[in-house]
Amino acid sequence: MKTILSLLLASFVLGIIALGSGAYNMAATEKHWKITEKLIEWVRDSSIKARAEDLTVPSLEDTELLAQGAEHYNAMCTICHLAPGMKPTELSAGLYPQAPIFHQRETTTDETKRMEHAKAYFWVIKNGLKMTAMPAWGLSHDDQAIWGMVAFIFKLGHMTPEQYENLINSTQSHAHGGEDNGHGHSH
């Protein structure tokens, strides 16, 4: 038993020395080791689930909420998450890990899974994710605005470019009475 503990301790110390020497490449152009990727995914997913499970999801079918979410998504999210018909941006192409492309995802029909995804999306949008380009929008947006983005993300599944443009154009003056909401875009 003492030998096993000594080997584990020695392996740990050697690992720390190797990582501290720069052996692990942190460049965004270099993929993680498979074991590192799996560990990060497990920690991320467990963390989000633990913190999001007690959230209460409002009605995501509310048209005002959806309009507000469409406006925010178009102004703040497309540079990384893109929009239907949009080609990858310089920023989105250089991200590692890559940001989810919501309009390419399958629509979730199982209500339990849908609520789990809604809670997770809300938590991530509000709090951001460390070591990714995902900012914590909760520092500058209230919960209703964030739920609006969640509602809009659910509507994006397999949306055509024309449907996207029509929805965005219909919300330009509807969502907030035509005022500029600090997103640097005009109506």
Order of alpha helices (4+ residues) and beta strands (2+ residues): alpha-alpha-alpha-alpha-alpha-alpha-alpha-alpha
